[in-house]
């Protein structure tokens, strides 16, 4: 397992090739990463470079449109669409994040049973009519990242001493969300409490991040309680544990604070994929071998937990609740 600035690098080639030894080796390395820093890079991840390049080009093209055009696909009640500067404020942050982002999820028709039942965050995506090329580029990336997430979860299951297919049935209708994110250059004189994304932990199970070559992602190292860089490395994705997986693992796995500061003077782009279970999947540490009396958390539906976190941080949802 290679190490870079405190964040390990894990090779997924053997996992993808179906090697049992490779799967178990990756599981050991993932366990070490997730019980210490909560972050790691992966290489040989299987996401085609063409899919990444296509999504990155689409992100640059989308965010280059005028703000009034982008607002034609403003975020809706399903948490799909465009969020402008100031729409997201992380918990305990004093200022909104200095970013724009566009969110998609699993494409489901209006007559899907879960959509018809009113399940939150479900339904068709909010695609822009002014940029028809966005849908194939971003949804192709979405599907490729979903396949990568499924590979990762097999190794994560082994790392938690359960069957490699433990998560598969709980992801039958995944609540995967993918966001293109645009960070304008922060003014050089910006306040110390202004961030591209303020310090936070992610809500769900695992996050898979592609970032461009600008840099700016930082991770709070637990051992030193200092911020370390998670620089872009060609051919890799950055992976981190979210709060839901930390909860599921009974805090064996770490959900680590991280932030983005873009003082490069250049525009920064990233695409984050939050790879989370079916809405009704029960997150219960006891299912991962924790004794009933040792469980730190009550069972919770994955979707209810994630929805609660989204409601607490997204400005458009706070306004709806207040109204």
Beta strands, then each sheet from edge to edge (+ up, - down):
strand 1: 2-4
strand 2: 7-11
strand 3: 39-43
strand 4: 81-83
strand 5: 100-105
strand 6: 177-183
strand 7: 197-200
strand 8: 206-211
strand 9: 217-221
strand 10: 226-229
strand 11: 236-241
strand 12: 258-260
strand 13: 268-275
strand 14: 282-283
strand 15: 300-301
sheet 1: 1+ 2- 3- 11+ 8- 13+ 6- 5+ 4-
sheet 2: 7+ 12- 9+ 10-
sheet 3: 14+ 15-
end
